[in-house]
């Protein structure tokens, strides 16, 4: 269990800030939008808002509070009840999740005969079982299914179902918008077959608790909708948290049930929307809400009490690439930011953790966050190898990963597992030898072969040859080669890494990944996971059996230890905070992820880049006391960062993520170093000077600094007698500026003479005005 606290659970200021007070005291007659940065004290503000409404005479039963998950709902309810009790208030308003609201609505609609009675199924297996039945029905109807192996399509179709249920459009429209591969063109038909089967069996899954009432309401006339309004609580005030994560189905359903004059107050941050892949629509909060509701008042909660100015400046700098007006003020305790002190991820991580523990801190105060699962592979292996306890959140354990289990199966064959089956990590690992790559044939035929191979692994080459005997041409040839390869793998017993590399190449496993994956990111993830595991095998050394023994031993020792460091993807870290955050996998092309960077010329690619940037923003704002970027910049990358440059497109000679450059770590470091000095005339190189100056203007006290970006702005106000500095010519005095044309500036540099500059391109930095 994560023992860190949710976004707002930290010690918030005893007194409300002016921004928070403005939200709390918003009038009770018009809608409001609250844009709250990470750690801004949302919960404190919402609780105070509820207290304000109650003081205005609003009944608790007229207030509805919506949360996006059960843990947040329970936490908020507990804090709200305690606060109202301390204030002498009686009854608390209803605090619910969307699914909890949908469940009660479905039950009322069933009781009144508007919806058929249906059983709620909450286990994944029931949905998968019904999907399999729907697929069989689809095949019997003549639908061509090109993906025979369920493992190649099941995860994608489950995601697709969630996307359709979250949308306000048809399955076909959702599929077309996703741009998925042609091998998955049967998804919309499968969805419709599943829905028919679901309704025939009178069952609902979680997503249907909202989708079914919404579909019903769409088909009703105004008079019928009015009747349905009587089945829901008579809320006059809605407070909806994490509104950036709302999906069209949730939003449109609430709009129908709670139109004006019901007063909505939505709270969230579009820049923290990271769940678009499962249906969230940041556009709803960004602009649609303002169009749908009249006279919306917008309030910022721009001050975070989680972290200090270093993270505030970096977060502001990064997210300003999405929204130039965005500002995140870090008013928490000072936060340190650093790069890795070793080039290899595992070694750098272990070094940071050693220093952390030696300073008297606990491992469970720290977390490693990654964009992609494959970046967690070297992290887990390094921790397992050194016996460092860890807690893995949301992903399967390392040795449960399909790509790693596949490699371990081939590693076992290299060690001699066809003759000594006990060498397999698990007996059913033999399945991977038949399914990756797939041998083809019918599902029934493959299942029969798998059962034979499990019972008699030593007969595996003969089993494959039996299939080859029944095949023809190219397919038969490949099957014979597969059987021969399995027989010969033991020659790599003393060099297992080489054996695995040759297996991947000989059997075309990476090509198989490409042909069965829906998106390039899935292919690259599988490949990167394989590469990371093989790097470990190569680094450990020893023969194949000793590597397998070591992995089994490490696996037995590694349990989910609540004393250990937290490991999770950035998506899983949403809503959490840690004293130490370590970010891994910060390479351009992986984070942000893209196959080819088209963000400068393609709107969809630009939108995806903005989404990736939001993910980075969420990641760095999880840190309270220390943020470590587990990368070691090259000399060229360091030089660019020191100049404050930001690459605006993919640069092949730069490996480091552009987001690190956008965060301006060197400029931020300089600003925080000078924070307690009154002023500095030495200019700070940065492309974000205007933004940083705006940040400093919001904070008291703050240093009086000069940014090299201010060149063009300063030029507008330069007058004769102003002192300026130029990189090449040093200090000088402005003589005059032309009144028309390009408004060229003339500066006297003493011994260097009189120089003439174009104000659009000059490197002048204003030092002081004339007396």
Beta strands, then each sheet from edge to edge (+ up, - down):
strand 1: 32-36
strand 2: 63-67
strand 3: 94-97
strand 4: 119-120
strand 5: 203-204
strand 6: 237-240
strand 7: 263-268
strand 8: 297-301
strand 9: 303-304
strand 10: 329-330
strand 11: 336-339
strand 12: 366-370
strand 13: 390-392
strand 14: 565-569
strand 15: 578-584
strand 16: 623-629
strand 17: 723-726
strand 18: 730-737
strand 19: 745-748
strand 20: 754-757
strand 21: 765-768
sheet 1: 3+ 2+ 6+ 7+ 1+ 8+
sheet 2: 4+ 5+
sheet 3: 9+ 10+
sheet 4: 11+ 16+ 15+ 12+ 14+ 13+
sheet 5: 20+ 19- 18+ 17- 21+
end
